[in-house]
Amino acid sequence: MARKIRTKQEKKKKRTKILIIILVLLIILGAAGFGGYKWYKKTHTKQAVEVKVLDSIDDGYGYSVSDRDSKYYQKEFEELKKILTASTIDEEAYATQVAKLFAIDLYSIDTKMNKYDIGGLEYFYKDKSEMYEKKVMDTIYETLLDDTYGDRKQSLPLVSEVVVNSTEKTKYTLGEADKAKEVDGYLVKLNIKYKEDLGYDTEASVVVCKENDNKRWSVVDFQPTLDPKYDTKKDA
Protein backbone atom coordinates (compact mmCIF):
# COMPACT_ATOMS: atom_id res chain seq x y z
CA MET A 1 0.00 0.00 0.00
CA ALA A 2 1.42 3.32 -0.99
CA ARG A 3 2.13 5.83 1.81
CA LYS A 4 0.30 9.12 1.54
CA ILE A 5 2.69 11.97 1.11
CA ARG A 6 1.62 15.21 2.82
CA THR A 7 2.26 18.39 1.01
CA LYS A 8 3.82 21.44 2.68
CA GLN A 9 0.43 23.12 2.59
CA GLU A 10 -1.20 20.26 4.52
CA LYS A 11 1.58 20.29 7.09
CA LYS A 12 1.14 24.04 7.52
CA LYS A 13 -2.63 23.63 8.05
CA LYS A 14 -2.03 20.97 10.66
CA ARG A 15 0.45 23.16 12.56
CA THR A 16 -2.02 26.03 12.41
CA LYS A 17 -4.79 23.83 13.86
CA ILE A 18 -2.49 22.69 16.66
CA LEU A 19 -1.51 26.29 17.43
CA ILE A 20 -5.18 27.34 17.49
CA ILE A 21 -6.05 24.47 19.83
CA ILE A 22 -3.15 25.37 22.13
CA LEU A 23 -4.16 29.05 22.06
CA VAL A 24 -7.79 28.19 22.91
CA LEU A 25 -6.64 25.97 25.77
CA LEU A 26 -4.41 28.75 27.08
CA ILE A 27 -7.31 31.20 26.93
CA ILE A 28 -9.58 28.76 28.79
CA LEU A 29 -6.93 28.05 31.41
CA GLY A 30 -6.25 31.78 31.80
CA ALA A 31 -9.94 32.59 32.23
CA ALA A 32 -10.34 29.75 34.71
CA GLY A 33 -7.27 30.91 36.61
CA PHE A 34 -8.49 34.51 36.71
CA GLY A 35 -11.93 33.40 37.85
CA GLY A 36 -10.37 31.26 40.55
CA TYR A 37 -8.22 34.15 41.69
CA LYS A 38 -11.27 36.46 41.89
CA TRP A 39 -13.19 33.84 43.86
CA TYR A 40 -10.29 33.25 46.23
CA LYS A 41 -9.80 36.98 46.75
CA LYS A 42 -13.49 37.48 47.44
CA THR A 43 -13.77 34.58 49.89
CA HIS A 44 -10.40 34.95 51.61
CA THR A 45 -9.90 38.72 51.70
CA LYS A 46 -11.59 40.69 54.49
CA GLN A 47 -14.24 43.11 53.33
CA ALA A 48 -14.61 46.35 55.28
CA VAL A 49 -18.07 46.90 56.77
CA GLU A 50 -20.04 49.44 54.74
CA VAL A 51 -22.13 51.84 56.83
CA LYS A 52 -25.20 53.29 55.13
CA VAL A 53 -27.07 56.40 56.22
CA LEU A 54 -30.75 55.53 56.62
CA ASP A 55 -32.16 58.96 57.36
CA SER A 56 -31.16 62.48 58.34
CA ILE A 57 -32.66 65.67 59.73
CA ASP A 58 -31.42 68.57 57.65
CA ASP A 59 -32.39 72.25 57.76
CA GLY A 60 -29.31 73.10 59.80
CA TYR A 61 -29.66 70.35 62.42
CA GLY A 62 -27.19 67.87 60.98
CA TYR A 63 -28.53 64.74 62.70
CA SER A 64 -28.37 61.35 60.98
CA VAL A 65 -28.97 57.66 61.63
CA SER A 66 -27.24 54.68 59.99
CA ASP A 67 -27.88 50.97 59.56
CA ARG A 68 -25.21 50.32 62.16
CA ASP A 69 -27.25 52.06 64.86
CA SER A 70 -29.46 49.88 67.04
CA LYS A 71 -33.17 49.42 66.31
CA TYR A 72 -33.93 51.22 69.55
CA TYR A 73 -31.80 54.20 68.57
CA GLN A 74 -33.46 54.29 65.13
CA LYS A 75 -36.89 54.33 66.80
CA GLU A 76 -35.96 57.23 69.11
CA PHE A 77 -34.40 59.09 66.18
CA GLU A 78 -37.80 58.98 64.47
CA GLU A 79 -39.28 60.64 67.57
CA LEU A 80 -36.73 63.45 67.28
CA LYS A 81 -37.59 63.88 63.61
CA LYS A 82 -41.29 64.21 64.47
CA ILE A 83 -40.49 66.92 67.02
CA LEU A 84 -38.34 68.90 64.59
CA THR A 85 -40.70 68.63 61.62
CA ALA A 86 -43.81 69.68 63.54
CA SER A 87 -45.38 73.01 62.65
CA THR A 88 -44.31 74.33 66.08
CA ILE A 89 -41.29 72.87 67.85
CA ASP A 90 -41.74 71.92 71.50
CA GLU A 91 -38.39 73.14 72.85
CA GLU A 92 -38.55 71.12 76.07
CA ALA A 93 -39.45 67.93 74.19
CA TYR A 94 -36.61 68.64 71.74
CA ALA A 95 -34.04 69.17 74.53
CA THR A 96 -35.24 66.06 76.37
CA GLN A 97 -35.02 63.89 73.25
CA VAL A 98 -31.48 65.16 72.57
CA ALA A 99 -30.45 64.09 76.08
CA LYS A 100 -32.09 60.71 75.57
CA LEU A 101 -30.49 60.04 72.17
CA PHE A 102 -27.14 61.19 73.51
CA ALA A 103 -27.25 58.59 76.28
CA ILE A 104 -28.44 55.81 73.95
CA ASP A 105 -25.71 56.54 71.42
CA LEU A 106 -22.94 56.98 73.97
CA TYR A 107 -23.58 53.70 75.78
CA SER A 108 -24.57 51.52 72.79
CA ILE A 109 -20.89 50.76 72.40
CA ASP A 110 -21.57 47.52 70.53
CA THR A 111 -22.65 49.59 67.49
CA LYS A 112 -19.38 51.53 67.31
CA MET A 113 -16.71 50.75 64.70
CA ASN A 114 -13.77 51.61 66.98
CA LYS A 115 -12.74 53.88 69.86
CA TYR A 116 -12.73 56.89 67.53
CA ASP A 117 -16.37 56.35 66.59
CA ILE A 118 -17.67 58.43 69.50
CA GLY A 119 -21.30 57.94 70.48
CA GLY A 120 -23.36 61.04 71.18
CA LEU A 121 -20.91 63.37 69.43
CA GLU A 122 -23.48 64.92 67.08
CA TYR A 123 -25.57 65.88 70.12
CA PHE A 124 -22.71 67.46 72.04
CA TYR A 125 -22.05 71.20 72.19
CA LYS A 126 -19.72 72.04 69.28
CA ASP A 127 -17.32 74.28 71.20
CA LYS A 128 -16.75 71.52 73.78
CA SER A 129 -16.79 68.50 71.43
CA GLU A 130 -12.99 68.03 71.25
CA MET A 131 -12.74 67.75 75.02
CA TYR A 132 -15.68 65.35 75.07
CA GLU A 133 -14.14 63.11 72.38
CA LYS A 134 -10.87 62.79 74.27
CA LYS A 135 -12.59 62.03 77.55
CA VAL A 136 -14.72 59.24 76.04
CA MET A 137 -11.76 57.67 74.18
CA ASP A 138 -9.69 57.67 77.36
CA THR A 139 -12.43 56.21 79.57
CA ILE A 140 -15.41 54.08 78.50
CA TYR A 141 -14.13 53.50 74.93
CA GLU A 142 -10.52 52.84 75.94
CA THR A 143 -10.63 49.04 75.53
CA LEU A 144 -12.96 48.99 72.51
CA LEU A 145 -11.59 46.73 69.76
CA ASP A 146 -11.71 47.63 66.08
CA ASP A 147 -14.61 46.22 64.05
CA THR A 148 -13.75 47.52 60.57
CA TYR A 149 -14.19 44.02 59.08
CA GLY A 150 -17.11 42.93 61.26
CA ASP A 151 -15.13 40.25 63.07
CA ARG A 152 -14.87 41.73 66.57
CA LYS A 153 -15.25 39.27 69.44
CA GLN A 154 -16.01 41.39 72.49
CA SER A 155 -18.89 41.70 74.95
CA LEU A 156 -20.11 45.28 74.74
CA PRO A 157 -23.16 47.15 76.06
CA LEU A 158 -26.24 47.86 73.98
CA VAL A 159 -28.87 50.19 75.43
CA SER A 160 -32.38 48.71 75.38
CA GLU A 161 -34.25 51.57 77.07
CA VAL A 162 -33.72 55.05 78.48
CA VAL A 163 -36.33 56.31 80.94
CA VAL A 164 -36.66 60.06 81.52
CA ASN A 165 -37.03 60.70 85.25
CA SER A 166 -37.39 64.47 84.98
CA THR A 167 -36.72 67.52 82.83
CA GLU A 168 -36.19 70.81 84.66
CA LYS A 169 -35.33 74.32 83.50
CA THR A 170 -31.92 75.40 84.71
CA LYS A 171 -29.11 77.92 84.27
CA TYR A 172 -25.65 76.85 83.15
CA THR A 173 -22.38 78.78 82.91
CA LEU A 174 -20.60 78.41 79.58
CA GLY A 175 -17.00 79.53 78.98
CA GLU A 176 -14.25 80.42 81.42
CA ALA A 177 -13.14 83.53 83.36
CA ASP A 178 -14.04 86.82 81.66
CA LYS A 179 -15.70 85.03 78.73
CA ALA A 180 -18.11 83.07 80.91
CA LYS A 181 -21.81 83.57 80.38
CA GLU A 182 -24.89 82.14 82.01
CA VAL A 183 -27.39 80.58 79.64
CA ASP A 184 -30.78 78.90 79.88
CA GLY A 185 -30.93 75.15 79.66
CA TYR A 186 -32.60 71.95 80.79
CA LEU A 187 -31.36 69.41 83.31
CA VAL A 188 -32.55 65.98 82.18
CA LYS A 189 -32.24 62.99 84.52
CA LEU A 190 -32.25 59.52 83.00
CA ASN A 191 -32.18 55.84 83.89
CA ILE A 192 -30.39 53.57 81.42
CA LYS A 193 -31.18 49.90 80.80
CA TYR A 194 -29.17 47.40 78.74
CA LYS A 195 -29.85 44.16 76.87
CA GLU A 196 -27.17 42.60 79.07
CA ASP A 197 -25.79 43.88 82.36
CA LEU A 198 -22.07 44.39 81.84
CA GLY A 199 -21.54 46.85 84.68
CA TYR A 200 -21.94 50.12 82.77
CA ASP A 201 -23.61 53.28 84.09
CA THR A 202 -27.35 53.04 84.71
CA GLU A 203 -27.98 56.70 85.64
CA ALA A 204 -27.26 60.00 83.96
CA SER A 205 -27.79 63.72 84.49
CA VAL A 206 -27.53 65.70 81.26
CA VAL A 207 -27.53 69.48 80.85
CA VAL A 208 -28.74 70.67 77.44
CA CYS A 209 -28.33 74.25 76.18
CA LYS A 210 -28.82 76.10 72.90
CA GLU A 211 -25.89 76.37 70.50
CA ASN A 212 -24.67 79.79 69.34
CA ASP A 213 -27.05 79.53 66.38
CA ASN A 214 -29.93 79.61 68.90
CA LYS A 215 -31.44 76.66 67.05
CA ARG A 216 -29.86 73.38 68.13
CA TRP A 217 -30.14 72.07 71.67
CA SER A 218 -26.85 70.36 72.57
CA VAL A 219 -25.39 68.55 75.56
CA VAL A 220 -22.96 70.73 77.55
CA ASP A 221 -22.52 68.57 80.64
CA PHE A 222 -23.00 64.89 81.43
CA GLN A 223 -22.55 62.99 84.68
CA PRO A 224 -23.36 59.30 85.27
CA THR A 225 -25.47 59.97 88.37
CA LEU A 226 -28.86 61.38 89.35
CA ASP A 227 -27.11 63.57 91.92
CA PRO A 228 -24.74 65.75 89.86
CA LYS A 229 -22.09 67.87 91.59
CA TYR A 230 -22.18 71.01 89.47
CA ASP A 231 -24.25 73.99 90.58
CA THR A 232 -27.44 74.63 88.68
CA LYS A 233 -30.03 77.33 89.28
CA LYS A 234 -33.57 76.17 88.70
CA ASP A 235 -36.09 78.64 87.31
CA ALA A 236 -39.01 79.43 89.56
C-alpha positions as CSV (number, residue, x, y, z in Angstrom):
1,M,0.0,0.0,0.0
2,A,1.4,3.3,-1.0
3,R,2.1,5.8,1.8
4,K,0.3,9.1,1.5
5,I,2.7,12.0,1.1
6,R,1.6,15.2,2.8
7,T,2.3,18.4,1.0
8,K,3.8,21.4,2.7
9,Q,0.4,23.1,2.6
10,E,-1.2,20.3,4.5
11,K,1.6,20.3,7.1
12,K,1.1,24.0,7.5
13,K,-2.6,23.6,8.0
14,K,-2.0,21.0,10.7
15,R,0.5,23.2,12.6
16,T,-2.0,26.0,12.4
17,K,-4.8,23.8,13.9
18,I,-2.5,22.7,16.7
19,L,-1.5,26.3,17.4
20,I,-5.2,27.3,17.5
21,I,-6.0,24.5,19.8
22,I,-3.2,25.4,22.1
23,L,-4.2,29.1,22.1
24,V,-7.8,28.2,22.9
25,L,-6.6,26.0,25.8
26,L,-4.4,28.8,27.1
27,I,-7.3,31.2,26.9
28,I,-9.6,28.8,28.8
29,L,-6.9,28.1,31.4
30,G,-6.2,31.8,31.8
31,A,-9.9,32.6,32.2
32,A,-10.3,29.8,34.7
33,G,-7.3,30.9,36.6
34,F,-8.5,34.5,36.7
35,G,-11.9,33.4,37.8
36,G,-10.4,31.3,40.5
37,Y,-8.2,34.2,41.7
38,K,-11.3,36.5,41.9
39,W,-13.2,33.8,43.9
40,Y,-10.3,33.3,46.2
41,K,-9.8,37.0,46.8
42,K,-13.5,37.5,47.4
43,T,-13.8,34.6,49.9
44,H,-10.4,34.9,51.6
45,T,-9.9,38.7,51.7
46,K,-11.6,40.7,54.5
47,Q,-14.2,43.1,53.3
48,A,-14.6,46.3,55.3
49,V,-18.1,46.9,56.8
50,E,-20.0,49.4,54.7
51,V,-22.1,51.8,56.8
52,K,-25.2,53.3,55.1
53,V,-27.1,56.4,56.2
54,L,-30.7,55.5,56.6
55,D,-32.2,59.0,57.4
56,S,-31.2,62.5,58.3
57,I,-32.7,65.7,59.7
58,D,-31.4,68.6,57.6
59,D,-32.4,72.2,57.8
60,G,-29.3,73.1,59.8
61,Y,-29.7,70.4,62.4
62,G,-27.2,67.9,61.0
63,Y,-28.5,64.7,62.7
64,S,-28.4,61.4,61.0
65,V,-29.0,57.7,61.6
66,S,-27.2,54.7,60.0
67,D,-27.9,51.0,59.6
68,R,-25.2,50.3,62.2
69,D,-27.3,52.1,64.9
70,S,-29.5,49.9,67.0
71,K,-33.2,49.4,66.3
72,Y,-33.9,51.2,69.6
73,Y,-31.8,54.2,68.6
74,Q,-33.5,54.3,65.1
75,K,-36.9,54.3,66.8
76,E,-36.0,57.2,69.1
77,F,-34.4,59.1,66.2
78,E,-37.8,59.0,64.5
79,E,-39.3,60.6,67.6
80,L,-36.7,63.4,67.3
81,K,-37.6,63.9,63.6
82,K,-41.3,64.2,64.5
83,I,-40.5,66.9,67.0
84,L,-38.3,68.9,64.6
85,T,-40.7,68.6,61.6
86,A,-43.8,69.7,63.5
87,S,-45.4,73.0,62.7
88,T,-44.3,74.3,66.1
89,I,-41.3,72.9,67.9
90,D,-41.7,71.9,71.5
91,E,-38.4,73.1,72.8
92,E,-38.6,71.1,76.1
93,A,-39.4,67.9,74.2
94,Y,-36.6,68.6,71.7
95,A,-34.0,69.2,74.5
96,T,-35.2,66.1,76.4
97,Q,-35.0,63.9,73.2
98,V,-31.5,65.2,72.6
99,A,-30.4,64.1,76.1
100,K,-32.1,60.7,75.6
101,L,-30.5,60.0,72.2
102,F,-27.1,61.2,73.5
103,A,-27.2,58.6,76.3
104,I,-28.4,55.8,74.0
105,D,-25.7,56.5,71.4
106,L,-22.9,57.0,74.0
107,Y,-23.6,53.7,75.8
108,S,-24.6,51.5,72.8
109,I,-20.9,50.8,72.4
110,D,-21.6,47.5,70.5
111,T,-22.6,49.6,67.5
112,K,-19.4,51.5,67.3
113,M,-16.7,50.8,64.7
114,N,-13.8,51.6,67.0
115,K,-12.7,53.9,69.9
116,Y,-12.7,56.9,67.5
117,D,-16.4,56.4,66.6
118,I,-17.7,58.4,69.5
119,G,-21.3,57.9,70.5
120,G,-23.4,61.0,71.2
121,L,-20.9,63.4,69.4
122,E,-23.5,64.9,67.1
123,Y,-25.6,65.9,70.1
124,F,-22.7,67.5,72.0
125,Y,-22.0,71.2,72.2
126,K,-19.7,72.0,69.3
127,D,-17.3,74.3,71.2
128,K,-16.7,71.5,73.8
129,S,-16.8,68.5,71.4
130,E,-13.0,68.0,71.3
131,M,-12.7,67.8,75.0
132,Y,-15.7,65.4,75.1
133,E,-14.1,63.1,72.4
134,K,-10.9,62.8,74.3
135,K,-12.6,62.0,77.5
136,V,-14.7,59.2,76.0
137,M,-11.8,57.7,74.2
138,D,-9.7,57.7,77.4
139,T,-12.4,56.2,79.6
140,I,-15.4,54.1,78.5
141,Y,-14.1,53.5,74.9
142,E,-10.5,52.8,75.9
143,T,-10.6,49.0,75.5
144,L,-13.0,49.0,72.5
145,L,-11.6,46.7,69.8
146,D,-11.7,47.6,66.1
147,D,-14.6,46.2,64.1
148,T,-13.8,47.5,60.6
149,Y,-14.2,44.0,59.1
150,G,-17.1,42.9,61.3
151,D,-15.1,40.2,63.1
152,R,-14.9,41.7,66.6
153,K,-15.2,39.3,69.4
154,Q,-16.0,41.4,72.5
155,S,-18.9,41.7,74.9
156,L,-20.1,45.3,74.7
157,P,-23.2,47.1,76.1
158,L,-26.2,47.9,74.0
159,V,-28.9,50.2,75.4
160,S,-32.4,48.7,75.4
161,E,-34.2,51.6,77.1
162,V,-33.7,55.0,78.5
163,V,-36.3,56.3,80.9
164,V,-36.7,60.1,81.5
165,N,-37.0,60.7,85.2
166,S,-37.4,64.5,85.0
167,T,-36.7,67.5,82.8
168,E,-36.2,70.8,84.7
169,K,-35.3,74.3,83.5
170,T,-31.9,75.4,84.7
171,K,-29.1,77.9,84.3
172,Y,-25.6,76.9,83.2
173,T,-22.4,78.8,82.9
174,L,-20.6,78.4,79.6
175,G,-17.0,79.5,79.0
176,E,-14.2,80.4,81.4
177,A,-13.1,83.5,83.4
178,D,-14.0,86.8,81.7
179,K,-15.7,85.0,78.7
180,A,-18.1,83.1,80.9
181,K,-21.8,83.6,80.4
182,E,-24.9,82.1,82.0
183,V,-27.4,80.6,79.6
184,D,-30.8,78.9,79.9
185,G,-30.9,75.1,79.7
186,Y,-32.6,71.9,80.8
187,L,-31.4,69.4,83.3
188,V,-32.6,66.0,82.2
189,K,-32.2,63.0,84.5
190,L,-32.2,59.5,83.0
191,N,-32.2,55.8,83.9
192,I,-30.4,53.6,81.4
193,K,-31.2,49.9,80.8
194,Y,-29.2,47.4,78.7
195,K,-29.8,44.2,76.9
196,E,-27.2,42.6,79.1
197,D,-25.8,43.9,82.4
198,L,-22.1,44.4,81.8
199,G,-21.5,46.8,84.7
200,Y,-21.9,50.1,82.8
201,D,-23.6,53.3,84.1
202,T,-27.3,53.0,84.7
203,E,-28.0,56.7,85.6
204,A,-27.3,60.0,84.0
205,S,-27.8,63.7,84.5
206,V,-27.5,65.7,81.3
207,V,-27.5,69.5,80.8
208,V,-28.7,70.7,77.4
209,C,-28.3,74.3,76.2
210,K,-28.8,76.1,72.9
211,E,-25.9,76.4,70.5
212,N,-24.7,79.8,69.3
213,D,-27.0,79.5,66.4
214,N,-29.9,79.6,68.9
215,K,-31.4,76.7,67.1
216,R,-29.9,73.4,68.1
217,W,-30.1,72.1,71.7
218,S,-26.8,70.4,72.6
219,V,-25.4,68.5,75.6
220,V,-23.0,70.7,77.6
221,D,-22.5,68.6,80.6
222,F,-23.0,64.9,81.4
223,Q,-22.5,63.0,84.7
224,P,-23.4,59.3,85.3
225,T,-25.5,60.0,88.4
226,L,-28.9,61.4,89.4
227,D,-27.1,63.6,91.9
228,P,-24.7,65.8,89.9
229,K,-22.1,67.9,91.6
230,Y,-22.2,71.0,89.5
231,D,-24.3,74.0,90.6
232,T,-27.4,74.6,88.7
233,K,-30.0,77.3,89.3
234,K,-33.6,76.2,88.7
235,D,-36.1,78.6,87.3
236,A,-39.0,79.4,89.6
